[in-house]
Amino acid sequence: MDRDFDIIEFDKETLQFLDAPAHPGIAALAAYWEKKRGNRALPDRSDIDPADIVPLLPHITISEVLDGGADFRIRIFGTALVELIGEERTGKRLSEFGTDCNPPTKAERVRARWMDITTRALTSRRPAFVTGTMSSSLRPYIVWHAISCPLTAGGTEAAQMIGAMMVVR
């Protein structure tokens, strides 16, 4: 099959979990999550006001926890993420990631990476900070930074996740 595109590669070897955010936008979302958490274990989804984080919105993702964390359904997938990844993920399950990327990607690697990041935040009940790389012949080499944070939804258990991904080109 002839293709005039290349597959996006996410370098699993460079995926690195961090103790603290290494990107100012990721640090801003972490600080916002902490502020909204207050003296509770987790902030509630109703505490999140988009008007408070307008500059971050294009990079934000919000998902709901399915089957105790076996999967996640994306409720919001920011416009900057759609542009970067080349796939609209709003309404999709994490287990469906990578099926419609343009340029194409290795879907199983995409799913494994995002499941690892999201599950880490869910089970630790703390933000997960991560950095890694991706490249494509159609795009410059990119270093990305991400965060995933658990939220309650009217209870005490994590029922939703808020996250972001930002790049350094």
Beta strands, then each sheet from edge to edge (+ up, - down):
strand 1: 9-10
strand 2: 16-18
strand 3: 60-66
strand 4: 71-77
strand 5: 128-136
strand 6: 139-152
strand 7: 158-168
sheet 1: 1+ 5- 2+
sheet 2: 1+ 5- 6+ 7- 3+ 4-
end
